[in-house]
Amino acid sequence: MANISEIIKNRRATPPRLFAKKELPKAIIEQLLESANWAPNHKKTEPWRFKVYTGAAKTEMAEKAYFHLKEKLNEGLPIAADKVEKFKTTIERVPVAIAIVMQRDVANRLPEWEELAAVSMAVQNMWLHATEMELGAFWATPAFTHLLDDILGIEPGQKCLGFFYVGEMMMDYPSPGRGNFAAKVEWK
C-alpha cells in the first residue's frame, strides 16, 4: 500500500484535456464511489449523492445541457458562451463525468456548511483513491451548474456542487506545489 502522505502530495487537479479517451471499467468507478461513501460526517446523514455518466448517457447529457444552456443564454442570462462550449467539449471528452450532489438532511439537524464539508470530504476520498490508482481527476464547478438541475434530475433538498471528471492520463501532470505550511499556522 502506498504511503498516504505521498498520495496526498501527489493528488492534483489534472486538466481534463490530459485524459486519455479510454473508458474506465465500472469496477474502478465503483471503487472510487465506495471510498467516497466512507467520508466522515456529523450525525451520519451521508449527504453525498453521485450521478455517474459514461458512454452514451454522458453524450446525451452533454447535448441536453448544451442546448439548455444555449436557450438560457438567448434568454439573456449572464452565461459565458465560451464556458458553455468548453463544458460540452469536456463532458464529451472525459471517460467519466460524475455529478456531485449534496442531499440536505430532511430533519435539518445540521447547518448547510457541515453537509457541504462532508460532500467535499467524499470527493477528496475519491480523488485520493484515483491518485493511488494513477488516474487523473478534476472537480469542475461551472457557475451555471444550478441551471442544469432538471437535466440532472436534481430533487428538492438537493444541490449540485459540480462535476468530478476522472480518467487515465495521457501524460504526467506535475504538481504545482504548495507554500510552506508553517506560514499558514499560528501556534498558541
Order of alpha helices (4+ residues) and beta strands (2+ residues): alpha-alpha-beta-alpha-alpha-beta-alpha-beta-alpha-beta
